[in-house]
Amino acid sequence: MGAGRVHEQVTVRESSNRSGSVPPSDAGAAAAAPGSGDRSGGASPLSRVPRVLRSSLLRVAGRRLLTAIPVVWGVTFLTFAVLNLLPGDAAQALLGADATPQEVARLRVELHLNEPFLTRYGHWLGSAVTGHLGSSLGSGQLVTTILAQRLPVTFELILYAFVISLVIAIPVATVAARRPGGVFDSITTFITMIGLSIAPYILALLLILLFSVDLALFPALGWTPVSGGLGANLRSLTLPALSLGFPIGCFYTRLLRADVIEQLGEDYVVTAVAKGLPSWRVLVRHAVPNSMFGLITVVALNVGTLLGGTVIVEQIFGLPGVGQELFQAIQTRDFPVLEGIVAVFAVVVVVVGLLADLLYAVLDPRIRYDNPGQ
Amino acid sequence: MTIPVNDALPVPGGLPAPGGPGVADAAAASGAARGRGRLRRSLALCLPAGFLILLIAACFLWPLVGSVPSPVGGSVLDSSLPIGSPGHLLGTDADGNDIFSRLLYGGRVSLEVGAATQLIGIALGGLIGMIAGFSRGLLAAVLMRVLDVLIAFPSLVLALAIAEGLGPGELHVIWALSFYSVPAFARLARAGTLKLRDQNFMLAASLGGTPRWRIVLLHLAPNLLPQLLTFALLGAGVAIIQEGALSFLSLGVPPPGASWGNMIASGEQTMSVQPALVIIPCLALLITVATLNLLGDALRARWSAR
């Protein structure tokens, strides 16, 4: 009974707070779980937290994975449609401008490009469901092989970028929130303003200028696989990860700082201070963990945008990742490759959203109220 | 792209911007401090607004009024002049084109793309969002699902595909980037509409027999507009960054036409020798986007203070 009341309260506070400041969570929630529950106004994923706690986590996970199906379908269909609407097709793109019309026509028949749009999409979908993503129209390589080669690079890059952003955001926001308006806070506000305005590709170029050209600390180009040593591997990814991670780190800093300041005004903080806890302990053990929900939501939502952001960063640093392949696939209208990449992206976005939901439950101390030990 | 501002959609009457002046006025308890806070807030609004006007004037009027060398057709004899050369304030690039002039003309492209994508977003996205929020039927559900997919989509893929398909050019960049702005504004307008839908003035209008299209356009739209315009400032910054990205991937304004993105891209090739060719357009882009962000933040703080 008591626990139930707490759920209610916190849910109301969270949704009134978050639905506003981070509306894409609405987008993400709706996209990840079409047709589920109350979606009016700015319902955030957080409004689902109590339900996560009530039902078994596994069942929630299963349901969320099921809702991924329409999203993945929609995304692949849209990709197919857009690629189909573009002038020019794979046959023309593969053979180049010099090809005779006969050659183009022959390749078109070979690649089944003359069949109606829906038939081709149906074909692709039918085999994709069974795990056969087809092979590249250009190189003839299996799409699964291409993905297996390229995804690890991109995933490592994104993971590294997230680590950097959180390593920046959590401590900086915590210290800044201790004294809002203080010197450290003002400096932080200024720097995050720049970080929010800088594009990853601009940061990438400036970093190359500083660290590769002037200081020669990091390589400006190329990627070393893990087999070439973890140190060398990380070194080759540091600048790309920094150019992706710093701007989002600045965004997280702002978000978390505002949340921590808000939490510091809550009653439980007053209680913690009143019972004589040192202020850093109040901050680190109470206020900051309770401020994590917004951050988790946004991190989960950012995965999608970050996947898009890798395209240009991989291009600049010459990383053999999925982003480069994606750019190429668009240029050559290589739809099996593009569909494969986009489908994987969509699945990743949905799975990360699910992980975020599970993390809410882990982070939420109220789940312990339900334990018999309490 | 990973432009976080993208995610910081402003709120229908929501929180002040994180880190914005909203926190400052909580601390300002005494009268003097409150006065200082007000001064700071109006400065936070006026400085970026003034700078933005200066920027627009410089890009659009300076080449008409002042004497600026042509941005294209420079002579190879003048190539790669350093900053401060006579006649070339910021020097010249490898083709002998005046960098300052290219900066101004490139700024035109950036500002035009920023403004156009946001206007399309407000008009089209705002309309879609208002319809989706106002009507309660199947139409609303279908519209929202389509927007969900559009938003869940890695948007750069769509922009890249469209820009690639249409070929390079400023207008095509605008079409491609509108695929970002329309769903974002539609979401925002829908959320705002849901909040306003059941308020008394809306109820009064519909009880008075006002036709639905009139309610949407004359009662609903004016109430949503401030919020959409504030978001447009942040969105314009994002669009400018995206335009640079597309130009950088040679899908934007084709050379020799000037755009900050293709200036950065061409400067990158000689970056180790002439870093200024990269740094100057990068700074121009950064400052412009920062100005738009500051102005958007200040406006948002002002709206939410009411």
HADDOCK unambig.tbl for C-alpha pairs under 7 A between the chains (distance, minus, plus):
assign (segid A and resid 20 and name CA) (segid B and resid 11 and name CA) 4.78 0.50 0.50
assign (segid A and resid 20 and name CA) (segid B and resid 12 and name CA) 6.74 0.50 0.50
assign (segid A and resid 20 and name CA) (segid B and resid 14 and name CA) 5.08 0.50 0.50
assign (segid A and resid 20 and name CA) (segid B and resid 15 and name CA) 6.69 0.50 0.50
assign (segid A and resid 21 and name CA) (segid B and resid 8 and name CA) 6.86 0.50 0.50
assign (segid A and resid 21 and name CA) (segid B and resid 10 and name CA) 6.60 0.50 0.50
assign (segid A and resid 21 and name CA) (segid B and resid 11 and name CA) 5.96 0.50 0.50
assign (segid A and resid 21 and name CA) (segid B and resid 14 and name CA) 6.50 0.50 0.50
assign (segid A and resid 21 and name CA) (segid B and resid 15 and name CA) 6.06 0.50 0.50
assign (segid A and resid 22 and name CA) (segid B and resid 7 and name CA) 6.67 0.50 0.50
assign (segid A and resid 22 and name CA) (segid B and resid 8 and name CA) 6.02 0.50 0.50
assign (segid A and resid 22 and name CA) (segid B and resid 9 and name CA) 6.50 0.50 0.50
assign (segid A and resid 23 and name CA) (segid B and resid 9 and name CA) 6.22 0.50 0.50
assign (segid A and resid 24 and name CA) (segid B and resid 7 and name CA) 6.07 0.50 0.50
assign (segid A and resid 27 and name CA) (segid B and resid 148 and name CA) 6.21 0.50 0.50
assign (segid A and resid 27 and name CA) (segid B and resid 151 and name CA) 6.83 0.50 0.50
assign (segid A and resid 28 and name CA) (segid B and resid 152 and name CA) 6.84 0.50 0.50
assign (segid A and resid 30 and name CA) (segid B and resid 148 and name CA) 6.56 0.50 0.50
assign (segid A and resid 31 and name CA) (segid B and resid 148 and name CA) 4.98 0.50 0.50
assign (segid A and resid 31 and name CA) (segid B and resid 149 and name CA) 6.42 0.50 0.50
assign (segid A and resid 31 and name CA) (segid B and resid 152 and name CA) 6.21 0.50 0.50
assign (segid A and resid 41 and name CA) (segid B and resid 191 and name CA) 4.82 0.50 0.50
assign (segid A and resid 41 and name CA) (segid B and resid 194 and name CA) 5.67 0.50 0.50
assign (segid A and resid 41 and name CA) (segid B and resid 195 and name CA) 6.75 0.50 0.50
assign (segid A and resid 42 and name CA) (segid B and resid 191 and name CA) 6.27 0.50 0.50
assign (segid A and resid 71 and name CA) (segid B and resid 149 and name CA) 6.53 0.50 0.50
assign (segid A and resid 74 and name CA) (segid B and resid 149 and name CA) 6.18 0.50 0.50
assign (segid A and resid 75 and name CA) (segid B and resid 149 and name CA) 6.25 0.50 0.50
assign (segid A and resid 75 and name CA) (segid B and resid 153 and name CA) 6.14 0.50 0.50
assign (segid A and resid 86 and name CA) (segid B and resid 165 and name CA) 4.93 0.50 0.50
assign (segid A and resid 87 and name CA) (segid B and resid 165 and name CA) 5.81 0.50 0.50
assign (segid A and resid 181 and name CA) (segid B and resid 24 and name CA) 6.35 0.50 0.50
assign (segid A and resid 189 and name CA) (segid B and resid 19 and name CA) 6.55 0.50 0.50
assign (segid A and resid 194 and name CA) (segid B and resid 290 and name CA) 6.60 0.50 0.50
assign (segid A and resid 196 and name CA) (segid B and resid 4 and name CA) 6.40 0.50 0.50
assign (segid A and resid 196 and name CA) (segid B and resid 5 and name CA) 6.48 0.50 0.50
assign (segid A and resid 197 and name CA) (segid B and resid 286 and name CA) 5.96 0.50 0.50
assign (segid A and resid 197 and name CA) (segid B and resid 289 and name CA) 5.46 0.50 0.50
assign (segid A and resid 197 and name CA) (segid B and resid 290 and name CA) 4.99 0.50 0.50
assign (segid A and resid 198 and name CA) (segid B and resid 286 and name CA) 5.57 0.50 0.50
assign (segid A and resid 199 and name CA) (segid B and resid 3 and name CA) 6.72 0.50 0.50
assign (segid A and resid 199 and name CA) (segid B and resid 241 and name CA) 6.21 0.50 0.50
assign (segid A and resid 202 and name CA) (segid B and resid 282 and name CA) 6.01 0.50 0.50
assign (segid A and resid 213 and name CA) (segid B and resid 272 and name CA) 6.14 0.50 0.50
assign (segid A and resid 247 and name CA) (segid B and resid 4 and name CA) 6.96 0.50 0.50
assign (segid A and resid 248 and name CA) (segid B and resid 2 and name CA) 6.98 0.50 0.50
assign (segid A and resid 248 and name CA) (segid B and resid 4 and name CA) 5.71 0.50 0.50
assign (segid A and resid 251 and name CA) (segid B and resid 4 and name CA) 5.91 0.50 0.50
assign (segid A and resid 254 and name CA) (segid B and resid 18 and name CA) 5.53 0.50 0.50
assign (segid A and resid 254 and name CA) (segid B and resid 19 and name CA) 5.85 0.50 0.50
assign (segid A and resid 255 and name CA) (segid B and resid 18 and name CA) 5.78 0.50 0.50
assign (segid A and resid 258 and name CA) (segid B and resid 18 and name CA) 5.15 0.50 0.50
assign (segid A and resid 258 and name CA) (segid B and resid 19 and name CA) 6.18 0.50 0.50
assign (segid A and resid 304 and name CA) (segid B and resid 154 and name CA) 5.91 0.50 0.50
assign (segid A and resid 305 and name CA) (segid B and resid 1 and name CA) 5.42 0.50 0.50
assign (segid A and resid 305 and name CA) (segid B and resid 2 and name CA) 5.38 0.50 0.50
assign (segid A and resid 305 and name CA) (segid B and resid 154 and name CA) 6.10 0.50 0.50
assign (segid A and resid 306 and name CA) (segid B and resid 1 and name CA) 6.10 0.50 0.50
assign (segid A and resid 306 and name CA) (segid B and resid 2 and name CA) 5.21 0.50 0.50
assign (segid A and resid 308 and name CA) (segid B and resid 1 and name CA) 5.23 0.50 0.50
assign (segid A and resid 308 and name CA) (segid B and resid 154 and name CA) 5.51 0.50 0.50
assign (segid A and resid 308 and name CA) (segid B and resid 155 and name CA) 6.95 0.50 0.50
assign (segid A and resid 308 and name CA) (segid B and resid 156 and name CA) 5.52 0.50 0.50
assign (segid A and resid 308 and name CA) (segid B and resid 157 and name CA) 6.85 0.50 0.50
assign (segid A and resid 309 and name CA) (segid B and resid 1 and name CA) 3.81 0.50 0.50
assign (segid A and resid 309 and name CA) (segid B and resid 2 and name CA) 5.39 0.50 0.50
assign (segid A and resid 330 and name CA) (segid B and resid 161 and name CA) 5.92 0.50 0.50
assign (segid A and resid 331 and name CA) (segid B and resid 164 and name CA) 6.75 0.50 0.50
